[in-house]
Every structure is written in C-alpha cells, then in structure tokens.
Amino acid sequence: MKPILNHQLASPTRREALFGLGAGLGSVAFSSLLQGSTEAAVHHPARAKRCIFLMMEGGPSHIDTFDPKPELAKLHLRKFKRSGDMESAMSSGDRYYVKSPFDFVKAGKCGADISTEWEHLREMVDDMCFYRGCQVESVNHPTACYQVNTGNRFGGDPAVGSWVTYGLGTENENLPGFVVLPRTAYPQGGAGNWSNGFLPADFQGTPLRPQGSPILDLNPPKGITRDGQRKNLDLLAQLNRKHIEARPGRTELSARMSSYELAYRMQMEVPEILDIDGEKRSTLEAYGIGQAKTDGFGRKCLMARRLVEKGVRFVQAYAGNWDSHDYIQRAHGSLIRSVDKPIAALLKDLKQRGMLDDTLVVWCGEFGRTPDNGLRGGGESYGRDHNAKAMTIWFAGGGTRAGHTIGATDETGAEAVECVHHIRDVHVTLLHLLGLDDNKLTYYHAGRHKQLSQFGGSVITELVA
C-alpha cells in the first residue's frame, strides 16, 4: 500500500511544529510523505481496506424501506397537532399519520425486515447489518448532507473520504484516493460534500462526471505526444518549485503541481477503468446496465467496484432525489427500483471476487422521514416530512456484523430509542473499521487539532463483528 507521495507539506510555523508534529497521525503522515514509506499508517489492525459509500440524497424513509411500523396502519390519516419539536416549519400545525404503502417481508436466514419493493437486495440481507439508531442534528438538506459527509453541518470541513485518504493514502499512485460519482445535478451543498476542507488540497474528492467525458481534458490535445507532455510538465514543475521556495506556507501551488502529475498518470489508467465493454454480458445485465431504469446507478456501482479493485481507497456514489413529501408510493417505489438491482449486484460481485470481507459498503441518506405529513387528501398523495431523530443506515462487509439488525425506533418510527448514536459515532466506527482512531487522526488547523468527529466520539461496538 502506498501513501500519497506527491503532496508537499507547507513549512510549519513554530507553534505548529511544536503542537502539530508531536501528536496524532499528522506527524505520521508527515514522516511518511517525506520518507516515501510504502506502509499505510494505521492505528490498529484494520477490518477494511477500502470503502464504498452509497449516498441516497434527499432523505430515504426508513419506515418504507427497512423499518416497518404496523402501528401506523391503525393510525393512518389520524389528525393531530405538532408544536414544531422536529425543528422544521413544515412539521408544525395539523399533521396526519401515514402508513407505509409497501408490504414488508422477513428475508434471509437472519429474518431481516425489508420492503417488498427491494426485489433483489432481499437476497443479500444475510451479508448486511442494519442500524436503526442513528440521529443527526438538522432537518435541512444542505446542512444535513454536510454533517453526514463531513461531520460539520455548516460545511467547510474535510469529507469522510478526505480523512480516510489523509490517513491511509492510496493503493494506486495513478488514481485519486477519493473518487465521487455524483448525479448530473450535484447534491445540496454542492462540491462541499467532498471537499478537502482545511486538509491539503490534494485530499479532496475527484468527481467523475455522469455525462460526457468523465474528467474534462482527460486526453491530451491532438498533436501533443506523451514525451512532449512530459517535457512540458517538467519545465512547469521547475518554474513552480522556484515560485514555491519564495512563498513558504502556501499549499495551493504544490497541490496543483501534484494534480498535474496525477492527471498525467491518470491519462494512462482511467480510460481503461471507465471502459466497461470488457465486462461479461452477464455482469452488465446483473448491474442493470442497458436497462432504462437501472442503467445510471448500475454504471456507478460497477464503476465503484472497478475503482476499488484498482486501489482507490474511498468511492462515494450518489442517488436521489429521495425527498418524498407527497406521492411516496410512486416516488420511493421508483427510486428503490432504480438502485435495488445495482446495489445487490455490487454486493454479490464483491463477494464473488473475495473483496467483500475487506471492503466496507455503507448505505445512507442525510436523515430519515417522519411517520406523518401535513398534506391532506389521502389516497396516493401523501408522503413524509424530514426527520433527524430516526434513520436507517446499513453496512455490508468490512468487519461489520452480517445478518444483524442493531437498534430500534419507537412504534411509529418517529425517534430512535435503542442503541441511539449521533452520526459522529458512525464516522468514528467507519474509521475504526479502516484501522484509524478518530482521536489520533488529527490535523492542526486554526490553533487546535481537528478531527472528523469534531470533538470525539465512540465506536458503536454493536456494529462490529
């Protein structure tokens, strides 16, 4: 495993040298980068080497996917008043309980609860760990997305993938350590969801565009040979190094130089990875590629497998929009069908290749949804509001407890009541499975050591096998 070697750290101030280099993984990363060590810096034996994070933007309803609530059938369309305790203007005033329009089954040997809309994923529940105890702090999409993706609901901090690559580096010097597969429309909050934040710029996520060229200017212009391009880069690097020497403490230019070098190397490897024509027809069919409903996310899931197989440390794939305030049967039903087959194929593919044991797969939205809604009318028009107090996250592989359901929500699904943890503890657990200690994975910035959890958290031991 090779850490990122092309990153040039800024010259630290005296205070930063005293406080920053003497504690945490920052000093380990600093030494590793300078000495060219080929060992990844981990704090304890890792259960996972890499992570695929499936981000369901918009807030998927736990009540209609993996957390059935029979009580809602008895309360369906019963009117009541809410005082706004959900911290959302939409949740105040007259409310109506809403039953799920979907049936549920007990699937697999473990008997996991899953909506019948998940036709393919139900076959994989014995490899999955469902967690129903997570809570976040915001019911607004941008701030909730930021919190799930960066730990800070106000944005500006490094993404989870940035922390992971900062800690572990990359296994392939020709590819970014952190790759993002977004929707055509970026999620609420935009690229801040995969930002490097205050970490050096070369730890930011690299988005691959879903349409057109995945990366702009991936191929050199006509008439430019590889040898000519190499000479141009060498000359540019020589000029830039002189510029940097006169401006210590500036990381932007060194990060850009690293990006130029990485882009040069990517021109050789990325086209091969993105070319899925070499995959077996049965594989493309399994992921739903070529089928109108599943083609988009199927390509992302297959690309995620190919990327981690080639050494990319952290891949995040987006699907949405799950913000179903009305017509939840139609909206959620369509969304589930668009991701069901691809996700099941991804898990099966990883398992068949012997990669699931050391690949952590995470499925998550930015929050859950309420058991009630303010819309009148009944029939198929009803949906659900945002809910920060209850959501379902599931994991597969990477040392998690396969075939288990951890935690619980109350009888209507309004609030988590068992094994309740803030999203920061999910982050701490994710790092733990990758061999990283959140309290040691720190970066000195703005006068203090900063970390993904913001101010510390706990490993959710119930999720760890």
Secondary structure as UniProt FT lines:
FT   HELIX           14..20
FT   TURN            21..22
FT   HELIX           24..35
FT   STRAND          50..56
FT   TURN            57..58
FT   HELIX           62..64
FT   TURN            65..66
FT   HELIX           71..75
FT   TURN            76..77
FT   STRAND          79..82
FT   TURN            85..86
FT   HELIX           89..91
FT   STRAND          93..97
FT   STRAND          104..107
FT   TURN            108..111
FT   STRAND          112..115
FT   TURN            116..117
FT   TURN            119..120
FT   HELIX           121..127
FT   STRAND          128..131
FT   STRAND          134..135
FT   HELIX           141..150
FT   TURN            153..154
FT   HELIX           160..168
FT   TURN            173..174
FT   STRAND          178..181
FT   TURN            188..189
FT   HELIX           190..194
FT   TURN            197..198
FT   HELIX           201..203
FT   STRAND          206..207
FT   TURN            216..217
FT   TURN            222..223
FT   HELIX           226..245
FT   TURN            248..249
FT   HELIX           252..274
FT   HELIX           276..278
FT   HELIX           281..286
FT   TURN            287..290
FT   TURN            292..294
FT   HELIX           295..309
FT   TURN            310..311
FT   STRAND          314..319
FT   HELIX           328..352
FT   TURN            353..354
FT   HELIX           356..358
FT   STRAND          359..364
FT   STRAND          368..369
FT   STRAND          372..373
FT   TURN            379..380
FT   STRAND          386..387
FT   STRAND          393..396
FT   TURN            398..399
FT   TURN            402..403
FT   STRAND          404..406
FT   STRAND          408..409
FT   TURN            411..412
FT   STRAND          416..418
FT   STRAND          421..422
FT   HELIX           423..433
FT   TURN            434..435
FT   TURN            438..440
FT   STRAND          443..445
FT   TURN            446..447
FT   STRAND          448..450
FT   TURN            452..453
FT   HELIX           461..463
//
